[in-house]
């Protein structure tokens, strides 16, 4: 029998969305570990449908159909800045969770 705490077996449930602060209404700012803004996600309408616009370091990088996906997209862009060029460009997104 293991002496580990039962919750220790569960995978971490952290998500980039947890680092997003809302304000003004419908706008989320993602903050890095040094309390600097690196992305903004804003609820907008595209062809009459609600979408989440993603801007990373001042550049529009796309849209998502959920806040969760939009925050993931912004966070992936931030992580990719730290990937050495010899390793390759952006990692493929196999989640299929919205338009890019």
C-alpha positions in Angstrom: 0.0 0.0 0.0 1.3 3.4 -0.9 1.7 6.1 1.7 1.3 8.9 -0.9 -1.6 11.2 -0.5 -4.5 10.2 -2.9 -4.5 13.6 -4.6 -0.7 13.3 -5.3 -1.6 10.8 -8.1 -3.8 13.3 -10.0 -2.2 15.2 -12.8 -1.7 19.0 -12.3 -4.8 21.0 -13.3 -3.0 24.3 -14.0 -4.0 26.1 -17.2 -2.8 29.4 -18.7 -6.3 30.7 -18.2 -5.6 30.7 -14.5 -2.9 33.4 -15.1 -5.4 35.7 -17.0 -6.8 38.7 -15.2 -10.1 40.1 -16.5 -10.6 43.8 -17.0 -12.3 45.6 -18.6 -15.2 43.3 -19.1 -14.6 40.8 -21.9 -10.8 41.4 -21.9 -8.3 39.1 -20.3 -4.6 39.8 -19.9 -2.1 37.0 -19.5 0.7 37.8 -17.1 4.1 36.1 -16.9 6.1 35.1 -13.8 7.6 38.6 -13.6 4.1 40.2 -13.6 4.5 41.5 -17.2 1.7 41.3 -19.7 2.4 39.0 -22.7 -1.0 38.5 -24.3 -4.5 39.9 -24.4 -7.6 37.9 -25.2 -10.7 39.8 -26.0 -14.3 38.7 -26.6 -15.5 40.0 -30.0 -18.0 39.2 -32.6 -16.9 37.7 -35.9 -19.6 37.4 -38.6 -22.1 37.7 -35.7 -20.6 34.9 -33.7 -18.8 35.4 -30.4 -15.0 34.7 -30.7 -11.9 35.3 -28.6 -9.3 37.4 -30.4 -5.8 36.6 -29.3 -3.0 39.3 -29.4 0.5 38.1 -28.4 3.0 40.9 -27.6 1.0 43.3 -29.7 0.6 41.0 -32.7 -2.7 39.4 -33.7 -2.1 35.7 -33.8 -5.7 34.5 -34.3 -9.0 33.7 -32.8 -10.5 30.9 -30.6 -14.0 29.7 -30.0 -13.5 29.4 -26.3 -11.6 31.4 -23.6 -9.7 28.2 -22.7 -8.5 27.7 -26.3 -7.6 31.3 -26.8 -5.5 31.3 -23.6 -3.7 28.1 -24.7 -3.0 29.7 -28.0 -1.5 32.8 -26.4 0.5 30.7 -23.9 1.9 28.5 -26.7 3.1 31.6 -28.6 4.9 32.7 -25.4 6.5 29.3 -24.9 7.6 29.2 -28.6 9.6 32.3 -28.1 11.9 30.3 -25.9 12.4 27.4 -28.2 15.8 27.5 -29.9 15.6 27.9 -33.7 17.5 24.6 -34.3 14.7 22.6 -32.6 12.1 23.9 -35.0 9.2 26.3 -35.4 5.9 26.1 -33.7 4.7 22.7 -32.4 1.7 21.3 -34.2 -1.6 21.8 -32.5 -3.4 18.4 -32.4 -6.2 19.5 -30.1 -8.5 20.6 -32.9 -10.2 23.0 -30.5 -11.1 25.9 -32.7 -10.1 28.0 -35.6 -6.5 29.4 -36.0 
